[in-house]
Amino acid sequence: MAQQVADRRDIEFVLHEQLNVEELSKFEPFAEFNKKTIDLVVSEARNLAIKELLPCLKEGDEQGCTFENGQVSVPPAFHKPYELFRQGEWIAMSDNPQWGGQGMPAVVALAANNYFNGANFPFMLHNILSHGAGKLVERFGTDQQKQLFLEKMYTGVWGGSMLLTEPEAGSDVGALTTKAVKNEDGTYTITGNKIFISSGENDLVENIIHPVLARIEGAPPGTAGISLFLVPKVWVHADGSLGESNDVACTGIEEKMGIHGSPTCSMALGSKGLCRGTLLGKANKGMSAMFVMMNEARLHVGMQGFACASTSYINALNYARTRVQGKRLTAGKDSPDVPIIQHPDIRRILLTMKSYSEGMRSILFYVGLLEDRITVSKDDAERTRCQGLIDVLIPLAKGYITDRAFEMCSQGVQVFGGYGFTREYPQEQLLRDCKITQIYEGTNGIQAMDLLGRKLGLNNGRAFKDLLGEIKKTIQTATGSQALTPLAASLDQTLAELTAVAEHLAEAMGSGDILDAFAQAHPFMDVTGDTIMAWMLLWRAVVAAQKLRGAPKKKDLDFYEGQIGSARFFITSVLPVTRGKMAAIQSGDAVVNQMSDAAFGAK
């Protein structure tokens, strides 16, 4: 039977052969998660994804969300899978069981999310927002706030959102105007308007807990004066019972290019002067609280984009194997038509999609493993090193991966030809849904600026150097294999040139050429991402080469040879272009900043 959503064998390979995730079971926090348990969790996730989430993907897209009299209804088809998802305790997979979590390793949760998001990413947005809001409560909430909200959010009884963006304060959060005035009972009266709020209102849950960014009356301007508040849709009494409706209302939902099953809401707080909230964390520390959670949120967005691309690839591969069209180019005129997978250009597209899909999966799962290493390690230096690696990789896991994922979804349409452009097949929806991942949770331009402006110099450059050191280890191991030595040499050359590019941009930043340096931020993210991608594919090829020496079974033989094929293709076809981009960065012309605004064209 053809795979759906994701390549099950590849997920198993990354978990058990590349990353050896079972090693985590040697440590007390994950003692229960041996290989058998991990496989059971992933299999259950796969079953739920394919049997319940995938069948309502198209229906949810066509039904969409509706808004009437301040109420938002999600696609009716989402209600049954939401209840199953909630009963299975899938919302808080890696969180404390005390609050309704499953306590599993982050890397295993990512494997489950590969299936969930690949099957129905718009549906998953409802759950991801609940988890993200709950995580803020767990990290910064008082004991009372945790007792009132956390378990119900982590178990999906109540939902969550994040009220951050305003009409005049998008990426510039410091410009927000939402106000908070302290009341005598310690609560705050909140007034303001928010836009682009995913799941700000829906009919899946009886209550929604909104973390809200606002400025306390008299607080400093800019981000330094922003605080974070908890504003429930329905007020919750001290005993946990629901009270009166709070003065927070949805005023409309957006008509969007994609993710039709996820309502994107405009929200009004305090239009009647009766919106109450409680401070979450310390006053004027709202942005620092948000940045603590940014790694998780951006990693999730990377998974969303990748999961769309992963499904698009599986669909394209299955279609190419069954779609008969044209003869082999070398066949005679009386030869039968063949499946399009036998045509060179289709094979090129599929191998491009395959290599990116495999590399992106490894990058995302690797970040999850680093998080788990922080959890189990008792060595402060090791924890700091792992956190530094995560910090450098996050803008790549969000920015680079979603850029490539959207391109993959476009290629997935191309394999289907004219049919891919129709709604008869899911390819066009995956392309539409995927686009948002390049935009929200910090546009990919912001991710590139973060990589260059903050992460390159993090810990005096130590974190970036640690990442280069990890790549070096794989290169050294690969040189022990005759078949992989040329690939290792190519990556080694690329790594040296990336180091030179990083030093060049760091020098430009320090010498005052900041605008010219930031004009190269996105190209720098691209070439860094290509290098990380090549590293992951070479690492996979090293594992595969070792397995091939052990006389594997036929199906495993094909799989391992496919791993080496992916690495060969990417390193020999993509990295030369990457090195050309690196040369362009170092010799880049300053025209981006020198050209006048009027010279860009028509007014």
N, C-alpha and C positions, 0 to 999 in steps of 0.2 A: 504493500500500500504506500502511495506517495506521501511524503511528509507534508505537514501543513504548518504554517506560521513560522516555524524555526526547524533547523536541522538538529534532531534529537541527538544523533551521534556526535555532532560537533559540540553541543553543550556538554555532553559527557566527557568529551576529550579535554575541553578547557578546565572543567572542574577537577577531573581525576588524573589526567595525564600531564597537562601543562602546569596547573597550579597546585595539584596535590592537596585539595581542600580537606580531605579526610584527616590530615595532620592536625587540624584545629581541634579534633576530638580528644587530643592528648591533654588539652587544657580544660580546667574545670568549667568555665563559662559555656563551653560547647561540647561537654563530655557526651551528651546524648546523640550528637550528630556524626555518627560513623557513616561509612559509604552507603550502607543499606538504608539508613534513615534519610540521608540526603537524596538518594535516588527515589525514595518513596515520596518525599515532599515535591520534588520536581515532576514526578509522574502525575501526582494529584493535581498540581497546577496545570499541567498540560491537558489533562482530561477536562478540567473545568473550563479552560480557555477554548478548547476545540468544540466541546459539546454545548456550552452555554453562551460564551461571550462571542465567539466568531459568528454563529448563526444570526445574531441580531446586529451585526456591524452595518450591513446595508440597510436594514429596516430602520435602525436608529438614525442613519444619515438621511433617509427619505422622510421619516416622520419629523425629525428635528425636535426642537423645544418650542413651546408656546408660552406666550405671556398674556395674561388677562386679569385685570383688576388687581394688579400688584402681585399676582401669583404666577409662578413658573412651573410648568409641567415638563418633565423630561420625556423622552420617547417611552411610550407604554411598554415596549419590549424590554426596557432596562430593569423593570421592577423585579422580575423573577431572578435574573442573575445577580442583582444587588443583594437580595436576601440570601442567596446561596453563598455569595462572596462574604457576606457578613457572618453567616453561621459558621463558615469555614475558618474564621479568624484570620483572613488574609490581609487585612488592612495594616496591621502592625507586626509584620513577620519577624523583624529583628529587635523588637522592643521588649521591655520588661514584662514577664508574665503577671506580675503584681497588678499591672494596669490593663491586662487583656492582650498582651503581646505573646508571640511564640518563642522569643529568645533565640532565634536561629542566626547563623552567621550571615553577615550582610551579603557576601558573595552568593550564597544559596538563594537569598531573597531576590537578588538580581536575576538569577536564572529563572525563577518563577515569574518575575516581572517581564522577562523576555517573551514568555508565552502570553501573559495577560495583555500587555500592551500591543503585541503583534496581532493578537486576535481582535482587540477592540480598544484602541487607545482613547477615543472619546469617552467611553464608559469609564475607563480607569481614572480619568481626570477627577471624577467625583471622590474617589477613594484616596487619591494622592493628596488632594487638598485637605481632606479630613486628617490624614496622617501628619502632614506638615504643620497644620495648626496645633495638633495634639503635641507634636514634638516641642513646640515653643512653650506650651503649658508645662510639659515634663521638665524642660531645662530651666525655665525662669519663673514658673508659677509658685505661689505660696502653697503651703500644705492644704489650705482650704480650697484653693483653686484646683489643685490636683484632685482632691476628693470629689469636688463637684462635677468636674468636666472630663477628666482624662480617660477613665475607663470607658465611658459612654462614647467618646470620640474614637478611641482605638478599636472599639468593637462595632463601630458603625451605627450605633443606636442614634447618635447625633452626628451631624456633619460639621464641616469646617471650611473656612475659606481664608483669604488674606486680602484685607482692604488696604492697599498701598497706593496704587496709581490714581492720579487726579487729572482733570482735563488740562490743566496748565502745569502739571508736575508729573511727567512720564518718567524718563530716565533720570531727570533732575529731581530726585526725591526731596531734596532740601527746600524746594520751592512750594511744598505742600501748604495748604491753608486750613485744613481741618483743625478745629480748636477743641481743647478740653479744659473745662472749668471745674475745680474741685468743689465737692459738696460737703456739707457738715458731717455726713455719715461716712465719709472716706471714699465714696464713689465719685465718678466724674461725669459731668454732662458733656456729651460729644455733639458737635455740629460740623457738617461738611458734606462733600459729595465725592464719590469715588467712581471710577470707570474701569472697564476691562476686568471685572471681577469674576473669575471662573467659579461656578457653583455658588455664587453669592445668594441665590435663592433656588430651591428645587423642592419637589414633592417626594423625594426618596426618604426623608427623615422628618421628625417632628420638631427638631430644633437645630439651628446652625450656630456655631460659635465662631465669631468673627474676630481675629486679631486685627486691630486697627492702628495705623500710624497716625498720630496727631501731635499737635504742639500745645503743651500746657500754657495757659495764659501767663504771659510774662517771661516765657522761656527764650533762650537765645535764638537768633535767626539761623537758617541753614540746617544742616544735618545734626549739628551739635545740640539743637534744642528739640529733637524729635523723641517722643516717647511711644511706648507700645501699650495698647489697652485690649482687654477682652470685652467684647460687646456681643452678648447672646441675642439671637433673634427673639427668643422668649426668655424672660427673666427667670433665673433659677434661685429659689430660696435657699437659705442656709441648710435646710434639711434635705436638699436635693430635689424637692418637688418643683414642678413648673408653675410659674405665676402668670402675670400679665404679659402681653406682647410688648416688646421693646420698640422704641421709635426708630427702627432701622428698616428701610423698605426698598425693594427693587422698583425702579422707575422705568425699566425697559431692558430688552436684551438685544444684542447685536445680530445683524444678518451677516454671516461670515462666509469666507471662501471654503472653509472646512470645519472639522470638529463640530458638526451640527448637533450631535447628541449631548454636547456640553454647553450649558447656558453661560454666555459671557454677559454679565449684568452691569448696569449702572445702578449705584446704590446711593440713597439719601439717608443721612444720619441726622436726627434731631430736627426734622422739618416742622415738628410740632413742639420742639423744645423739650422733649421727654426721653431722649436717648441717653441711657446710662451705661457706663462701663467701669471696669476696675483696672487699675494699673497692673501691667504684667512686667515684672522686673523692676528696675530702678528708673526714676524719672530722668529724662533726657538721655537715656541709653537705648532707645528703641532701635537705632540703626545698628549698633554693635550687636544687639540681640539678633537682628535679621542676618547680619553677616555670619554669625555663628552657624546659622541654619543654611547659608547659601550653598555650601558644598553639596549637601544632600539634595537640595532642590535642583541644582544644576546637573548633578549626576542623573537624577530622575529624568530631566528633560533630554539629556543625551540618550538615555535608554528609550524614551518615547520615539525620538527620531530614528534611532537604530532599529527599533522593533518594526516600525513601518517599512524600513528598507529591507530588513530580514524577510518579512512576509512577501514583499514585492519580489525579492529574489527567488524565494521558493515557488511563488506563483509562476514566474517567468521560466524557471527551470522545468517545472512540470508541463507547462504549455509547450515549450520548445521540444520536449520529448514526444509530444503527441500530435502536434500540428504538422501535418504533411503538406509540403509546398515546395515545388521545384525539384530539379534533379541535382545530384552532386556535380560540381563544376567539372570534374574529370570524367564523368560518366558519359556513355553514348546516348544518342537521341532516343533510343528505344528503352532506355533504362527507366525503372519505376521512380516516381517521386519519393522523396525522403523526408523524414522529420527535419524541421528547420535547425535543430541542434547540430546537424551535420554541415551547416553552411558556415564558412570561416568568420564572417562578420558577426553572426549571432554568437558564435563561440567566444569571440573577443569580448562582446558585451557581457556574456555570462561569466567569463573568467574575471572580468573587472568587478562585477558585482560580487562574485564569490570571494575574491581576495579582500575586498573592503568589508564584506559582511563578517568574515572570520576575524580579521584584524580588529574591527570595532568591538566585536564581542569580547575578545581578549583584553582590550584596553579597559572596558567597563568592568569586567569581572575582576581584573587586577586591582582596580581602585577599591572595589569591595573587599578584596583580600587584605589590602593595606589597612583598611578600617578594622578588620578583624584582628590583624596583628597588633594594632594599638590596644584593642580590648584585652588580649591575652598576655601581652608583654608586661613585665615588671621592671624593665630596663628603661629609665627615663630617656637615655640617649637614643635608644632604638625607637621609642615612641615618637620622639621629636623628628627623627629621620623619616619615619613613615608618614608623619603628618606633613612634612615638607614635600615629600613626593606627591601626596594627595593634592596639596595646594597648587603645585605646578601643573598637575595633570587635569584638574577640574576645568579650567577654561578650554582645554583641548577636548575633554570628554563632552563638554556642552557645545562649544563653538565649532571646532573642526569636525566632530562626528556628525552634527546635524547638517552642516554644509554638505558633507559627502553623502549623507543619508538622503537628502533631497535630490541630489544628482542621481543616486541609485534608483530612487522611485521613478524619476524621469526615464531612466534606461529601462526600468521594468515595464513602463508603458510602451517603449519603443519595440521591445521584443514581441509584444502582442500586435504590433502594427496598428491598423485602423481600429481593430477591436479594442485595443488598449485605450483608445480615446472615447469609447462609449461606456455607458454605465452598465452594460451587460456584464462586465468584469470588474473586479475590485481595484484594478491598478490605478485608475484615475482618482478614486477616493483616497487611496493611500498617499498619492502625490499631494492632493489638496490638504489632507489632514497633517501631513508631515511639515508643511511650510511654516506653521506657527512655531515649531520648535527652534527655528532660526531667529525668532523674534522675541518671544517672551522669556522671562527670567533673566533679563539682560540680553540685549541683541548681540549677535555674534561680533559686531564691531566693538562692543563693550568687552566681550570676552578677550578679543585680541589686545585691546588696550590694557586689560587686567594682566594678561600674560607678559606683555612688554613692560608696563609701568610698575607692576607690583611683584609679580612672581619671578621674573628674571633676576631681580636683586634680592629676593627673599632670603633672610638669614645671611646677609652679605654674599649672596650668590651661592651659598652652600647647597640649597635645595635643588637648584638647577644642575649643579655639578654632580650631586648624588644621582640624579636621573641619568645623566650621561654615563656615570660609572656603572649603573645597572645595565645599560645597553652594551657597554664594553665587555661585561662578563659574558653576555650571550655571544658576542662576536668571537671572543677567545675560545669559547666552547665549540662554536661552529667550525672554527679552523681545524678542528680535529677530524672533520669529515671531508674526505676528498671532494665529494659532490657539492658540499656547501661552501667550500673555501672561497670560490669566486664571489659568491653572494655575500659572504662575510666581509671580503675585501671591499666590495662596493659600498656596503653599509658603513664600514670603517671610514672610507673616504668621505661619505656623506656626513658622518658624524663630525669629522674634522672641519668640514666646511661650515656645518651648522654652528660649531663653536666659534669659528671666525666671524660669522654673521652676528651671533649674539654679542661678541666683544665689540664689533663695529657699532651696533645699535646702542649698546651701553655707553660707549664713548660719546656717541652723538647726543645721547640724553644728558650726559655730564657736561658737555661742552656748550650747551645752550641751543643746539639744533633740535629742540624738542618737537616742534611741529613737523619737521622733515622726518624725524624718527617715527613719530606716530602715523605718518602717512604710509609707513612700511609695516605697521603693526599687524594688519590682516595678512599680508604676504608672509610675515614672520610666523604667524600662527599656522599658516598652510604648510610651510616647509618643516616646521617643528612637528606638526601632526603627521606629515609624510614619513619623517624619520622614525617617530614612535610606531607608526603602522608597520614599517619595514622591520623594526625590532621585534614586534609581536609575531609577525609572519616568519621571521628567521627563527625565533624561539620555538614556534610550532614545528618548523621544519627539523630542528635539532631533535625534538622529541620523536617526530615521525621517523627520522633516519635511524634512531636507536631502536625503535620498534620493528623496523623493517629487517634489521639484522637478526631478529628472533623468529623468522619464518611465520608471519601472521596468517590468519585465515584469509580466504579470497576477498571477503567483503572488507576486512580491515586493511588488506593489501591495497585495494583501490582507494580507501580513505586516506591512508598514510601517503600514498603517492600523490594524491590530490593536495595534501598539505605542502609537499615540496613544490608541486606545480604552482600553487598560489604564491609562494615565496619567490620562485623564479620569475613569474610573470611580473609581480609588483616591483621587485628589485631591479630587474633588467629593463622594464618598460616605463615605470613611473619615476624611479629615483634619478635617472639622467635628466628628466624634465625638472625635477625638484632642484637639482644642483644648478640648472640654468636659472631658476627663480632666485636661488641664493646669490648668484652672480649679479642678477638684476638689482637685488636689494642693496648690495654693497656699492654698486655703481649708479644707483638710482638717481634720476634727475629730480630737481626740486620743483618742477613745474606745478605739482599739485598745490603747493602753497604760494607759488609766485604768481600764478595766473589770477587776474582780477575776477571779481564776481560777475561783472558784465560780460567777460569773455566767454562765459559758459553758454551764452546763447540768448534765445528769445525771452522777452519779458511779457 
